[in-house]
């Protein structure tokens, strides 16, 4: 019963991690190194105090769960907050779908960062597309930015069909992407009518409410 509970908890956290966002490869490698080091240290400590196997195993699983929670929170939704700051420029993007977004004050803009290799991004794209179809007629512009080339992006878009209709731009050199604090994807930013970032987070957690608030000129609540 004890082992079953730990295993199920670990599976739950790993699932949550995979849904919430994709981490850069360096961060994933860091997680692996830290996990291995922590598990080795625990095994040595338990051996020193002659603890039974089940205690050692339980402590190691606990470490994995905690590390997975911490890393999962970092994956998706952006990094350092830039809410309240002037929005980084969107100049220099190569659009592969839709019309280029014009940075005119008076319009709300949703900027999303994603990649074809990111499963959580594929899950969030239809959600963002639904928001696009609802709010674009109300004066909200959308753009999904990826660092991948158009040769990679276009075939992916074709597989998504009507679930991926909002403007998409390629930014292989990071001209725009490097200006936004993205530690994991998918991540979204809402730019208000005054040209300032008014919200940032995971696109499936509070995006619509943020857009509604931005359209009214209000400050969205961060979730």
C-alpha positions, 0 to 999 in steps of 0.5 A: 500500500505504501509503495502503491501510494508513492508510485501513484503520486509520482505518476500524477506529478509527472503527468502534471509536469508534461501537461503544464509545459515544456522546459528547455533541454538544459533545465531538463538535464539539470533536473536529471542531474539534481535528482540523481545526486539527491537519490545517491545522497539519500541512499548513502545517508540511509545506509549509514544509519542502517535504514531498511530498503523501504525507507530509502526507497520512500525518501527517493520517491519523495525527492522525485515528487518534490523536484517534479513539482518545482520544475513543473511550475517553471515549465510554461507560462513565462519566466520573470514577470514583465507585467507593467513594462513596455511590451518588447517589439514584435518587429523582425518576425517572419510570418508563415500564416496570417497577417503581420500584427501591427503594434498600434496603441489602442489594440490588445495583442496576445503573444504566444510562444510555442514549438512543434515538438512541445506536446503541451503546446499542441494541447493549448493551440486549439484553446488559443485558436478558440480565443482568437475566433472569439476576440479578434473581431473585437479588436484583439490581435494574436500571434504565435511565435516559434523559433523553428523555421517555416519549413518545420512549422508549415507541415505542422500547421497543416496537420492542425487544420481548423484548430490552428488559424491564428497568425503564426511567425517564425523567429529562428534568430530569436529577434523577438523571442529573446526580448520576452522572459520565457523559461518554458512553453507554452507561454502567453503575454497580453499587451494592453491598449497602451502598449504595456504587458498587462498579463503573462502566464500559461495560455490555458490558465486565465487568458480569456479573463486577461483579454476581457480585462484588457479590452475594458482597460482594466488590470487583469488578475494573475492566476 
